[in-house]
Amino acid sequence: MSDMITLLGIETSCDDTAAAVVRLSDRGPEILSSVVSGQADLHAAFGGVVPEIAARAHAERIDHAAERALNDAGTRLSDLDGIAVTSGPGLIGGLLSGVMFARGLAAGAGLPLFPVNHLAGHALTPRLTDGLAFPYLMLLVSGGHCQFLRVEGADAFLRLGGTIDDAPGEAFDKTARILGLPQPGGPHVEVCAATGDPVRFAFPRPLLDRPGCDLSFSGLKTAILRARDALVADQGGLTEGDRADLCAGFQTAVAEVLSEKSRRAIDAAGPGLTAFAVAGGVAANGAIRDGLRTVAQATGLPFVAPPLRLCTDNAAMIAWAGIERIRAGIPPEHHFATRPRWPLDATSPALLGGGRKGAKA
């Protein structure tokens, strides 16, 4: 294999069908193409992602997404050094759609195949966008996950803390549902919060009274529900001002919790950090980003947040994670499990339950 590495990435872990071509050369990494086909319109009537609908949509769209990614990049299958595919964690039907497509394509083209942990894709994105050196502290904050990781290598992650219940993205979506806002909830809550009073409602800051870096957002969601119910009982409904104030209070509480826990995680991460980075869909929230940037500045660490298009699910991060595995000498695999749950740090005790699917985080 030459010094130049070109990979096709496939991502189908939730409700975005994505394909991308990423190349590493002596000029550094380059995203040659990135195709993301969202499914928001398919799930809007149900108030959330329906796994069966998502899986069927992936199966219908993934070949078109991959073809477009190759065409946009001006590459052919013969130009590739391999294919990287998300094999977990995520919705099992969607994962299988992507993995089976990638397996068939790799076998037909005679290409190596690299299974990638979706969370590793997010965690390694700052190396794609900013060339960060190991080790760095990563706050991975998304719809289904929230954890602090000391990222030490392409396959070396030390979890310092994480959510013990809802992830922030789940809390944003549930808050939007409670307040009658569209899904996905995060962007709509942020827009609504922009005109609200963040101090009108005294919402809790969960787990700030306990040491450590673990987080909890389930109680905050319940506080929103109770505040809404109290307003409805008192005045017969919600005004637009009420919604804005509820959203602003909720968003401020989440941002303050993440900021304080980030301070603790930086202390717990130990010496030698090159930066404090954030990735995942919730990292697109401006108020949260601003709070985390302030924390980094106060500690003297560079703050790195990928472009918004690379915060949400995409295949460029999966292709890059595959390139990282090649550089680390990790061999390809064609026979591997598709895993709905797959902790990055398998050595730390699980924060969330096990069961047949295994530990979530």
C-alpha positions in Angstrom: 0.0 0.0 0.0 1.3 3.4 -0.9 1.8 6.4 1.4 -1.4 7.8 0.1 -4.5 6.1 1.5 -8.0 6.5 0.1 -11.0 5.0 1.8 -14.8 4.9 1.2 -16.7 5.3 4.4 -20.3 3.9 5.0 -22.5 5.1 7.9 -26.0 3.8 8.7 -26.1 3.7 12.5 -29.3 5.7 13.0 -31.4 7.7 10.5 -28.7 9.3 8.2 -27.6 7.2 5.2 -24.1 8.5 4.5 -21.1 7.7 2.3 -17.9 9.6 1.9 -14.4 9.3 0.3 -11.5 10.5 2.4 -7.8 10.6 1.3 -4.6 10.9 3.4 -1.5 12.1 1.5 1.6 14.0 2.2 -0.6 17.1 2.1 -2.7 15.8 5.0 -6.2 14.5 5.2 -8.8 15.6 2.6 -12.5 14.9 2.4 -13.0 14.3 -1.3 -16.8 13.9 -0.9 -19.4 13.5 1.7 -23.0 12.5 1.0 -25.7 12.4 3.8 -29.3 11.5 3.1 -31.5 12.3 6.0 -34.8 10.7 7.0 -36.4 13.4 9.1 -39.5 13.5 6.7 -40.0 9.7 7.1 -40.1 9.8 10.9 -41.7 13.2 11.5 -45.2 11.8 12.1 -44.0 9.4 14.8 -42.2 11.9 17.1 -38.9 10.0 16.8 -36.9 7.5 14.7 -38.7 4.3 13.9 -36.0 1.6 13.6 -37.8 -0.5 10.9 -38.5 2.5 8.7 -34.9 3.6 9.1 -33.5 0.2 8.2 -35.7 0.0 5.0 -34.6 3.5 4.0 -30.9 2.7 4.4 -31.3 -0.4 2.3 -33.0 1.6 -0.5 -30.5 4.5 -0.4 -27.0 3.2 0.5 -26.0 2.1 -3.0 -27.0 5.5 -4.4 -25.2 7.3 -1.7 -22.0 5.3 -2.2 -22.2 5.8 -6.0 -22.6 9.6 -5.6 -19.8 9.8 -3.1 -17.4 8.0 -5.6 -18.6 10.2 -8.4 -18.3 13.5 -6.4 -14.8 12.5 -5.4 -13.8 11.6 -9.0 -12.7 8.2 -7.8 -13.4 4.6 -8.9 -13.5 1.5 -6.8 -10.1 0.6 -8.2 -8.7 3.9 -6.7 -9.7 2.8 -3.2 -7.4 1.2 -0.6 -10.3 -0.1 1.4 -13.8 0.4 2.8 -14.7 1.4 6.3 -18.2 0.8 7.7 -19.9 1.5 11.0 -20.6 -1.8 12.7 -21.9 -0.4 16.0 -23.2 1.0 18.2 -26.6 1.9 16.7 -30.0 0.5 15.5 -29.3 -3.1 14.5 -31.4 -2.9 11.3 -29.6 0.1 10.0 -26.2 -1.2 10.9 -26.9 -4.5 9.1 -28.0 -2.5 6.0 -24.7 -0.7 5.9 -22.5 -3.7 6.8 -24.0 -6.1 4.3 -23.7 -3.5 1.6 -20.0 -2.8 2.5 -19.2 -6.5 2.7 -20.6 -7.2 -0.7 -18.9 -4.2 -2.2 -15.6 -5.1 -0.6 -15.8 -8.7 -1.7 -16.8 -7.8 -5.3 -14.0 -5.2 -5.6 -11.4 -7.2 -3.7 -10.9 -4.5 -1.2 -10.0 -4.7 2.5 -12.9 -4.0 4.9 -12.5 -2.1 8.2 -15.3 -2.3 10.9 -15.5 1.0 12.8 -17.0 2.0 16.1 -19.3 4.9 15.4 -18.2 6.6 18.6 -14.5 6.3 17.5 -15.5 8.1 14.3 -16.7 11.1 16.4 -13.8 10.9 18.8 -11.1 10.9 16.1 -12.7 13.7 14.0 -10.5 16.4 15.5 -7.5 14.6 14.0 -9.2 14.8 10.6 -10.1 18.4 10.8 -7.4 19.9 13.0 -4.6 17.4 13.0 -4.6 17.0 16.8 -1.8 14.9 18.3 -2.6 12.2 20.9 -3.5 12.4 23.7 -6.4 14.8 24.0 -9.6 15.1 26.0 -12.8 14.5 24.0 -16.3 15.3 25.1 -18.5 13.1 22.9 -22.0 14.5 23.2 -24.7 13.2 20.9 -28.3 12.0 20.7 -27.5 8.6 22.3 -24.2 9.1 24.1 -22.3 11.5 26.4 -18.9 10.7 27.8 -15.5 12.2 28.5 -12.7 10.3 26.8 -8.9 10.6 27.0 -8.1 9.7 23.4 -4.7 8.0 23.3 -4.7 6.3 20.0 -6.8 5.0 17.1 -8.1 2.2 19.3 -7.2 3.5 22.7 -9.8 5.3 24.7 -10.0 5.9 28.5 -13.5 6.9 29.7 -13.4 9.4 32.6 -17.1 9.8 33.0 -20.4 9.8 31.2 -24.2 9.9 31.5 -25.9 7.4 33.8 -29.2 7.8 32.1 -30.3 10.1 29.2 -27.8 11.6 26.8 -28.1 15.3 26.2 -29.5 14.8 22.7 -32.2 12.5 24.1 -33.1 15.2 26.7 -33.3 17.9 23.9 -35.6 15.6 21.9 -37.8 14.8 24.8 -38.0 18.5 25.9 -39.0 19.4 22.3 -41.7 16.7 22.4 -43.0 17.9 25.8 -43.2 21.5 24.5 -44.8 20.6 21.2 -41.8 21.4 19.1 -40.8 19.4 15.9 -38.2 16.7 15.8 -35.3 16.4 15.9 -35.5 18.5 19.0 -32.1 20.0 19.4 -32.1 22.7 16.7 -35.7 23.7 17.5 -35.0 24.0 21.2 -32.0 26.2 20.4 -33.9 28.5 18.1 -36.8 28.8 20.6 -34.3 29.4 23.5 -32.8 32.4 21.6 -35.7 34.7 22.6 -36.2 33.2 26.1 -35.4 34.2 29.7 -32.9 31.6 31.0 -33.5 32.4 34.7 -37.3 32.4 34.9 -37.4 28.8 35.8 -35.1 27.3 38.5 -34.2 24.0 36.8 -31.8 21.6 38.6 -28.1 21.0 37.7 -28.0 17.3 38.2 -25.0 15.6 39.9 -23.1 18.9 40.4 -23.3 18.2 44.1 -21.4 14.9 43.6 -17.7 14.5 42.8 -16.5 13.1 39.5 -17.3 13.5 35.8 -20.6 11.4 35.5 -23.7 13.2 34.2 -27.5 12.8 34.4 -30.2 14.5 32.4 -33.3 12.5 33.1 -34.2 14.6 36.1 -33.9 17.8 34.1 -36.3 16.4 31.5 -38.8 15.7 34.3 -38.4 19.2 35.7 -39.4 20.6 32.3 -42.5 18.3 32.2 -43.6 19.5 35.7 -43.0 23.2 34.8 -45.1 22.8 31.7 -47.9 21.0 33.5 -47.9 23.7 36.2 -48.3 26.4 33.5 -51.0 24.5 31.7 -52.9 24.0 35.0 -52.6 27.6 36.0 -53.3 29.4 32.7 -54.8 26.7 30.4 -51.9 26.4 28.0 -48.5 27.6 27.0 -47.7 30.9 25.4 -44.8 31.3 22.9 -43.0 33.2 25.6 -43.5 30.3 28.0 -42.0 27.9 25.5 -39.0 30.2 24.9 -38.3 30.6 28.6 -38.6 26.9 29.2 -36.2 26.2 26.3 -33.8 28.8 27.5 -33.8 27.6 31.1 -33.3 24.0 29.9 -30.5 24.8 27.5 -28.7 26.9 30.1 -28.9 24.1 32.6 -27.4 21.6 30.2 -24.7 24.0 29.2 -23.7 24.7 32.8 -23.6 21.1 33.7 -21.5 20.2 30.7 -19.1 23.1 31.4 -18.6 22.2 35.1 -18.2 18.5 34.4 -15.7 19.4 31.6 -13.6 21.3 34.2 -13.5 18.2 36.3 -12.7 16.0 33.4 -9.7 18.2 32.4 -8.4 17.8 35.9 -9.0 14.1 35.9 -7.4 13.5 32.5 -3.9 13.9 33.7 -0.9 15.6 32.2 0.1 15.9 28.5 -3.2 16.8 26.9 -2.8 18.6 23.6 -6.4 20.0 23.5 -9.9 19.8 24.8 -12.2 18.7 21.9 -15.9 18.2 21.5 -17.8 16.2 18.9 -21.3 14.7 18.3 -24.6 16.3 17.3 -25.1 18.3 20.4 -21.8 20.0 19.8 -23.6 21.9 17.1 -25.4 23.9 19.9 -24.0 27.4 20.1 -24.6 28.0 23.8 -23.0 24.6 24.7 -20.0 25.3 22.4 -19.4 28.8 24.0 -19.5 27.3 27.5 -17.0 24.6 26.6 -14.7 27.1 24.8 -14.7 29.3 28.0 -13.7 26.2 30.1 -10.8 25.4 27.7 -9.5 29.0 27.7 -9.6 29.1 31.5 -7.4 26.0 31.7 -5.0 27.1 28.9 -5.9 24.2 26.6 -6.7 24.7 22.9 -10.4 24.2 22.2 -11.3 22.2 19.1 -14.8 21.8 17.7 -15.2 20.3 14.2 -17.3 22.1 11.6 -21.1 21.7 12.2 -21.5 19.3 9.2 -19.0 16.9 10.9 -20.6 17.1 14.3 -23.7 15.2 13.2 -23.6 11.7 11.8 -21.5 11.4 8.6 -19.4 8.9 6.7 -16.3 11.1 6.4 -15.5 10.4 10.1 -16.0 6.7 9.5 -13.6 6.7 6.5 -11.1 8.6 8.6 -11.4 6.2 11.5 -10.6 3.4 9.0 -7.5 5.3 7.8 -6.4 5.7 11.5 -6.7 1.9 11.9 -4.6 1.3 8.8 -1.9 3.7 10.1 -2.0 2.0 13.5 -1.4 -1.4 11.9 -4.8 -2.8 12.7 -5.7 -5.5 10.1 -8.9 -5.4 8.1 -11.8 -7.8 8.9 -14.4 -9.3 6.7 -16.1 -11.4 9.4 -17.2 -9.3 12.4 -20.2 -8.8 14.6 -22.7 -6.0 14.1 -23.1 -4.6 17.6 -26.0 -2.4 18.8 -23.9 -1.6 21.9 -20.2 -1.2 21.8 -18.4 0.7 24.5 -15.2 2.5 23.4 -13.5 1.7 26.7 -14.1 -2.0 27.4 -12.0 -1.9 30.6 -14.2 0.6 32.6 -17.3 -0.5 34.4 -20.5 0.0 32.4 -22.5 3.2 33.2 -25.6 1.9 31.5 -27.2 -1.5 31.6 -26.2 -4.7 29.9 -28.7 -7.4 29.0 -28.6 -9.3 25.8 -27.3 -6.3 23.8 -24.4 -5.8 26.2 -23.2 -2.7 28.0 -24.2 0.6 26.3 -21.4 2.6 27.8 
